[in-house]
Amino acid sequence: MVTAYCVKDRKKVEIKDPKKVKLKNGKPAISGTCPKCGSKVFRIGG
């Protein structure tokens, strides 16, 4: 279970379809969508 902050809903939500990505500086991050509104959510680290 990975959570991230949804700006639209203004609360922490569980990430739907999480994908591991790497930032330009090489740090890991997780990207996905909000299950309620469908907007993109992002979490650095992980």
N, C-alpha and C positions, 0 to 999 in steps of 0.2 A: 504494500500500500504506500503510494507516494502522494504527498499533498503539496499543493502550491496555492498561492493567493490569487483569487480571481478579482480583477479590478472592477468588472461590471457588477458582480454580486456582492462585493466588499466583504468576502469571507474566505476562509481556507476551504478548498475543495479537493477531492481525490482526483488525480489526473487520469483522464480517459485516453487510452492508446499512448502510453508513455514511450518516448524514444530517447535513447542516450545520444547526446551530441557533444561535440568538443568546441569550445570557444576559440577565438583567434590566439589567445595567449596559452592555449593548451589545457585549460582547466575543464573538468567534466561538468555537464549540465544535463537537465532532463526537460524535454519539451513535449507538449501534448495539448489536449483540449479540455475545456470545462464541460462536465456532463450535463449541467443545467442549461447554460446559455450558448454553448458551442464556441465561445471565443478561445483564443490561444492563451495558454498559461505556461509559465516558464519557471524553473527552479535551478539556481546555480548550485553546483555540488551534487554528489550522489554517484 
